[in-house]
Amino acid sequence: MTSLSVEILAADAAEPITSAGNAQLGIAVLAGIAVIVLLITKFKLHAFLALTIGSLALGAFAGAPLADAIKSFTAGLGSTVAGVGVLIALGAILGKLLADSGGADQIVDTILARASGKAMPWAMVLIASVIGLPLFFEVGIVLLIPVVLMVAKRGNYSLMRIGIPALAGLSVMHGLIPPHPGPLVAIDAVGANLGVTLALGLVVAVPTVIIAGPLFSRYAARWVDIPAPEHMIPARPSEDLEKRPGFGVTVATVLLPVVLMLVKALVDIVVDDPENGVQKVTDVIGSPLIALLAAVIVALFTLGRAAGFTKERLSSTVEKSLAPIAGVLLIVGAGGGFKQTLIDIGVGQMILDFSKDWSIPALLLAWLIAVAIRLATGSATVATISAAGLVAPLAAGMSTSETALLVLAIGAGSLFFSHVNDAGFWLVKEYFGMSVGQTIKTWSVMETIISVVGIVFVLLLSLVL
């Protein structure tokens, strides 16, 4: 979303669509979230429908006219999809090219060939972090699980010693680093700078993933000592390819959008002159859309053609990458609609009224709200979007670095204690062949460590910046 559209939305939201008092608004928010939670957990309704119904229920409980509630929801859905929809699509294309060309396998095989013994958990977290940059969490799991299982089996490693670092790498990227959907929407909602958020996100992500991955995996391996399940080792995506792209060019392609966005952020800080020619160029090539588009175009050659793909197969790969993200786009869009409904009924002002008398820092408040929604709904993306909508007014008057840290605080909170209402919980449980109790002792605890360590480093950065 452009800064202009954010300003327009902010202007539209300045006049609440209801004159309800703070008490009624508070009850309406709780009731609206309760409706979403109930529909997702009890009635197993798709998150898109649950968010849509919950948004309308929120407006009704707040006493807003139904027509206004619908208008708020559709405006929020439209602006959110307009802001991040193309980026999610480009990320999906890049991820599909990485997987189908054998580029991901090339990264994995190269790093594993040079790592052994005690270095293996560190190699796994490095693999997962690099591959996790352009991939959705679920795609990353499907891609990495066969590698985790094969490494554990062939090297006679504890499955948790290898698996937890890989899961930590993927999860931290998913929750904290754009261009993943959650961080992108939060950046849009609070008006944060993407490049600065990306740079600070990497600063927070590195120590967080080390503590929650290789270090915690030592204890997880003691608590749950299980072998790799034989039946879960599937064929690898690139086994039918005669050739695949090289390691260096694959890593360069994956990191290209990150580098372009970081260069833009650096030039903005150092030059800080919108009329400067260099800054004008970096503002264009470092914008998320151009950075990701450039990476996709480069990947068509460095990954697709390098693997021997014909023009027809490249076209087919791009087409197949877009179908699975329809659900993600709808959920993200509906989450944006819910966020806009929250803003338009006046919840933002209510939170400002309450929080001005509290001694809780804005960053910690944002984290706590995201934690509560994550525990209730099970979805990191829903938690991020909803929390961003609730705390967006707190960003008013914040500096560039503070708004970036606000996004990271929300992202950290959205990862807190994954349990039975989270699809990721069941994905990990089934792939690793664990019981519910074993999954809680490993995966759920790991997610909680990521969340807590993440907010600690965000708060520490806030003291410095």
Long-range contacts (C-beta under 8 A, 24 or more apart in sequence): 1-79, 1-80, 1-82, 1-83, 1-84, 1-188, 3-191, 5-79, 5-82, 5-83, 6-188, 6-191, 9-75, 9-79, 9-340, 9-343, 12-75, 12-344, 13-340, 13-343, 13-344, 13-348, 16-344, 16-345, 16-346, 16-349, 17-59, 17-64, 17-65, 17-68, 17-69, 17-72, 17-344, 17-345, 17-346, 18-59, 18-62, 18-63, 18-64, 18-68, 18-345, 18-346, 19-63, 20-62, 20-63, 20-64, 20-345, 20-346, 22-350, 22-353, 22-354, 24-61, 24-62, 24-63, 25-62, 25-345, 25-346, 25-347, 25-350, 26-350, 27-61, 28-58, 28-61, 28-62, 28-63, 28-345, 29-58, 29-342, 29-347, 29-390, 31-57, 31-58, 31-61, 32-57, 32-58, 32-61, 32-338, 32-341, 33-373, 33-376, 33-377, 33-386, 36-338, 36-376, 36-377, 36-382, 37-376, 37-377, 40-377, 40-378, 40-379, 40-421, 41-377, 41-378, 41-421, 46-327, 47-331, 47-334, 47-377, 47-379, 47-382, 48-327, 48-330, 48-331, 48-333, 48-334, 51-331, 51-334, 51-335, 51-337, 51-338, 51-382, 52-334, 52-337, 54-338, 55-334, 55-337, 55-338, 55-341, 58-338, 58-341, 58-342, 58-345, 59-341, 59-345, 62-345, 62-346, 64-344, 64-345, 68-344, 69-341, 69-345, 72-337, 72-340, 72-341, 72-343, 72-344, 72-345, 73-337, 73-338, 73-340, 73-341, 74-337, 75-337, 75-340, 76-336, 76-337, 76-338, 76-339, 76-340, 76-341, 76-343, 77-333, 77-334, 77-336, 77-337, 77-340, 78-333, 79-336, 79-340, 80-185, 80-188, 80-332, 80-333, 80-335, 80-336, 80-337, 80-339, 80-340, 80-385, 81-329, 81-332, 81-333, 81-336, 83-184, 83-185, 83-188, 83-336, 84-181, 84-184, 84-185, 84-188, 84-332, 85-329, 85-332, 85-333, 86-289, 87-179, 87-184, 87-288, 87-289, 87-292, 88-179, 88-181, 88-184, 88-325, 88-328, 88-329, 88-332, 89-322, 89-325, 89-329, 90-179, 90-289, 90-292, 90-293, 90-295, 90-296, 91-134, 91-135, 91-136, 91-179, 91-180, 91-292, 92-136, 92-321, 92-322, 92-324, 92-325, 93-296, 93-299, 93-318, 93-321, 93-322, 94-134, 94-254, 94-257, 94-292, 94-295, 94-296, 94-299, 95-134, 95-135, 95-136, 95-139, 95-321, 96-317, 96-318, 96-320, 96-321, 97-296, 97-299, 97-300, 97-303, 97-304, 97-317, 97-318, 97-321, 98-131, 98-134, 98-135, 98-250, 98-253, 98-254, 98-299, 98-303, 99-135, 99-139, 99-143, 99-237, 100-237, 100-238, 100-307, 100-317, 101-238, 101-241, 101-244, 101-245, 101-303, 101-304, 101-306, 101-307, 101-309, 102-237, 102-238, 102-241, 102-244, 102-245, 102-307, 103-244, 103-245, 103-250, 103-253, 103-254, 103-303, 103-307, 104-131, 104-143, 104-237, 104-238, 104-250, 105-236, 105-237, 105-238, 105-244, 106-238, 106-244, 106-245, 106-246, 106-247, 106-250, 107-131, 107-247, 107-250, 107-251, 107-254, 108-144, 108-147, 110-247, 112-147, 112-151, 116-155, 120-151, 120-155, 120-157, 120-161, 120-162, 121-161, 121-162, 121-164, 121-165, 121-213, 121-214, 121-217, 122-165, 122-214, 124-148, 124-151, 124-162, 124-163, 124-165, 124-166, 124-169, 124-213, 125-165, 125-166, 125-168, 125-169, 125-209, 125-210, 125-213, 125-214, 126-169, 127-166, 127-169, 128-165, 128-166, 128-167, 128-168, 128-169, 128-170, 128-173, 129-169, 129-170, 129-172, 129-173, 129-205, 129-209, 130-251, 130-254, 130-255, 131-170, 131-254, 132-169, 132-170, 132-172, 132-173, 132-174, 133-173, 133-177, 133-254, 133-255, 133-258, 134-179, 134-254, 134-257, 134-295, 135-170, 136-174, 136-180, 136-181, 136-325, 136-328, 137-170, 137-171, 137-173, 137-174, 137-180, 137-380, 137-424, 138-423, 138-424, 138-427, 140-170, 140-173, 140-174, 141-167, 141-170, 141-424, 141-427, 141-428, 141-431, 143-237, 144-170, 145-232, 145-431, 145-432, 146-233, 146-234, 146-235, 146-236, 147-236, 148-228, 149-228, 149-229, 149-232, 149-233, 149-431, 150-228, 150-233, 152-227, 152-228, 153-227, 153-228, 153-230, 153-233, 158-221, 158-225, 159-221, 159-226, 159-227, 159-228, 159-432, 160-217, 160-220, 160-221, 160-223, 160-224, 160-225, 160-226, 160-442, 161-217, 161-218, 161-220, 161-221, 162-217, 163-217, 163-432, 163-442, 164-212, 164-213, 164-216, 164-217, 164-220, 164-221, 164-442, 164-446, 165-213, 165-214, 165-217, 166-213, 167-213, 167-428, 167-443, 167-446, 168-209, 168-212, 168-213, 168-216, 168-217, 168-446, 168-450, 169-209, 169-213, 171-212, 171-415, 171-446, 171-447, 171-450, 172-205, 172-208, 172-209, 172-212, 172-415, 172-450, 172-454, 173-205, 174-380, 174-415, 175-380, 175-384, 175-411, 175-412, 175-414, 175-415, 175-450, 175-454, 176-201, 176-204, 176-205, 176-208, 176-408, 176-411, 176-412, 176-454, 177-201, 177-202, 177-205, 178-261, 178-288, 179-257, 179-288, 179-292, 181-328, 181-332, 181-381, 182-380, 182-381, 182-383, 182-384, 182-385, 182-411, 182-414, 183-384, 183-407, 183-411, 184-288, 185-332, 185-335, 185-336, 185-339, 185-381, 185-384, 185-385, 185-388, 186-384, 186-385, 186-387, 186-388, 186-407, 186-410, 186-411, 187-407, 188-388, 189-339, 189-385, 189-388, 189-389, 189-392, 190-388, 190-391, 190-392, 190-395, 190-403, 190-406, 190-407, 191-392, 191-395, 191-403, 192-395, 192-400, 192-403, 192-404, 192-406, 192-407, 193-265, 193-268, 193-400, 193-403, 193-404, 194-261, 194-265, 194-288, 195-261, 195-262, 195-264, 195-265, 195-266, 195-268, 195-286, 196-265, 196-268, 196-269, 196-400, 196-401, 196-404, 197-404, 197-407, 197-408, 198-258, 198-261, 198-262, 198-265, 199-262, 199-265, 199-266, 200-401, 200-404, 200-405, 200-408, 200-461, 201-404, 201-407, 201-408, 201-411, 203-457, 203-461, 204-408, 204-412, 204-454, 204-457, 204-458, 204-461, 207-453, 207-457, 208-450, 208-453, 208-454, 208-457, 209-450, 211-449, 211-453, 212-446, 212-449, 212-450, 212-453, 213-446, 216-445, 216-446, 216-449, 220-441, 220-442, 220-445, 220-446, 223-441, 223-442, 224-434, 224-438, 224-441, 224-442, 226-432, 226-433, 226-434, 226-438, 229-432, 229-433, 232-430, 232-431, 232-432, 232-433, 238-307, 241-307, 241-308, 242-308, 243-306, 243-307, 243-308, 244-306, 244-307, 245-302, 245-303, 245-306, 245-307, 246-306, 249-302, 249-306, 250-302, 250-303, 252-302, 253-295, 253-298, 253-299, 253-302, 253-303, 254-295, 256-291, 256-294, 256-295, 256-298, 257-288, 257-291, 257-292, 257-294, 257-295, 260-285, 260-286, 260-290, 260-291, 260-294, 261-286, 261-288, 261-291, 262-286, 328-381, 331-379, 331-381, 331-382, 332-381, 332-385, 335-381, 335-382, 335-385, 335-386, 336-385, 336-389, 338-385, 338-386, 338-389, 339-385, 339-386, 339-388, 339-389, 339-390, 339-392, 340-389, 342-386, 342-389, 342-390, 343-389, 343-392, 343-393, 347-389, 347-390, 348-389, 348-390, 348-392, 348-393, 349-393, 351-390, 351-391, 351-393, 351-394, 352-393, 352-394, 355-394, 361-459, 361-462, 362-391, 362-394, 362-398, 362-406, 363-405, 363-406, 363-409, 363-455, 363-458, 363-459, 363-462, 364-409, 364-455, 364-459, 365-391, 365-394, 366-391, 366-394, 366-406, 366-409, 366-410, 366-413, 367-409, 367-410, 367-412, 367-413, 367-451, 367-455, 367-458, 368-413, 369-410, 369-413, 370-409, 370-410, 370-411, 370-412, 370-413, 370-414, 370-416, 371-413, 371-416, 371-451, 373-414, 374-413, 374-414, 374-415, 374-416, 374-417, 374-418, 375-416, 375-417, 375-419, 376-421, 377-421, 378-418, 378-419, 378-420, 378-421, 378-422, 378-423, 378-425, 379-422, 379-423, 380-414, 380-415, 380-422, 380-424, 381-414, 383-410, 383-413, 383-414, 384-410, 384-411, 384-414, 387-413, 387-414, 399-465, 401-461, 401-465, 402-462, 402-465, 405-458, 405-461, 405-462, 405-465, 408-454, 408-458, 409-455, 409-458, 411-454, 412-450, 412-451, 412-452, 412-454, 412-455, 412-458, 413-451, 413-455, 414-451, 415-447, 415-450, 415-451, 415-454, 416-447, 416-448, 416-451, 416-452, 417-444, 417-447, 417-448, 417-451, 418-443, 418-444, 418-447, 419-444
